[in-house]
Amino acid sequence: MWLYRFGHRNFQHLHQLSKKKIVTRVREIGVPKEVCKECIEDKHTRPTSKKFIPTKATKKLGVVYSNVCGSLQVETPSGNKYIVTFVNDLTRKMWTYSMKRKNEVLFMFERFKKMVE
């Protein structure tokens, strides 16, 4: 019951709570013979993530990803409600442009392409 109430904490922590009388009315908590399913699942470790993320690009600006965000609830002082981003797959460098209307994406891409070339 105490294990459930304290979110399946480590048994040593629960033992310290009762021993140091940090929490009142907690009896001596011992380690049970069988551990509940939740404790086992919560204490599993996840596999480590890869240190190197493979890319599709073989040269700078070979692959560029784009995303459009908006319509934003609060527009900028200049009246922009949308944001478009361009991300270089190889270097992970990102460029961000703000727009007043969503149909300006092509113009922003042409502007981005001209700038990087």
LINDA-V501722 format. One line per field, one symbol per residue. ss: DSSP state (a for helix, b for strand, c for the rest). psi: psi as a letter, one per 40 degrees, with the letter a starting at -180 (. if undefined). Layout:
ss=???
psi=???
This chain:
ss=caaaacccccaaaaaaaaacccccccccccccccccaaaaaacccccccccccccccccccccbbbbbbccccccccccccbbbbbbbcccccbbbbbbccaaaaaaaaaaaaaaac
psi=dddddfffiidddddddddefdhifhihhihidhiiddddddeiiiiiiidhhiieieihedhhiiihhihidhiideeheihhihhhddeeihhhiiidideedddddddddddd.
